[in-house]
């Protein structure tokens, strides 16, 4: 997400920006790559799958009593947003110093986020209809089509963070620590309103407060001003423990089947507290992590992160379709001897499917490097709104047969067209 191949139009030089890290920070790359690797590992590990009477049921291995504590480290989305905040601060500060206008920078980022979705849609819109015509059962197909779209929630929220970066940096420069503190207070007020009224939909306001708060902390890291990592780790995890022990929050940081409350959808104050703890722990471990010989791995994995994120669930559904639906082999009971013994075979099949997907679709991570123009600030907000609407439509309805996926792709294309190359005399 940090390699920009486009050539945006430039504006008059902006005032001097605050100091930022001068070179690419491999710690940020490591957080992004490791974060997505953990997302894939978790999604490939936790499903408990059973197929009977034409219905595929999905459970969660982390529903096992006591195992929820693992999610305090395995739910890495706070770290991904933190790394995104640092990368956006570094990227926008460099662009601003070079005289690039904010809309041009936003357009580049918008294309980077939206472009890889087009091949995903090109495959998944016709695929359910094709498989139905070949006799594949409808219910498992619908499960796979919907879940593939639901995972795109991250792109919708991250798009919001990208569009907000120029404004959030301005607030950061003026008000410093007050900004994440106000965002955290917003999360407190939102949760109080949600739980006191019983109106759970209010909790989705925390999509802004929680994720932008950890994104904002990345700005401090980018400037080298994130101090007291040990205090952040102890304070964040300690606050989360108190919230879980004495508040209305479940211990798990991912949504579990049958749970009355989820810390993830919508995000809660407990999720924010765990995120602060994770950030503190990661920064505390930075000197150790930077001594690991990971440069070549990061250089290879970085340009493929989005492809892995978008296509790892289709790989899971392909293996599930063959093993669970076609062959009738249900996943073993979580934690059993068979469950552990079956891991090498399960992951081997998943990697066997994932590798050609990675080879085939990684080329779409970078949009074509063309002489793009810029639509101006108003136009960029409209373009971002269209792309965001398309991603949200897919998040809510997935790629299940119907008009939703077509409308979503039209919105994506319309947003991208607003950043299309301009003819020049």
Helices and strands as residue ranges (DSSP letters): H 26-46, E 47-52, E 55-60, G 61-63, G 67-70, H 71-74, H 77-97, H 102-133, H 138-150, H 153-175, H 177-197, G 200-205, H 206-222, H 229-246, H 269-289, H 295-302, H 305-320, I 321-326, H 337-341, H 343-361, G 362-364, H 376-397, H 403-417
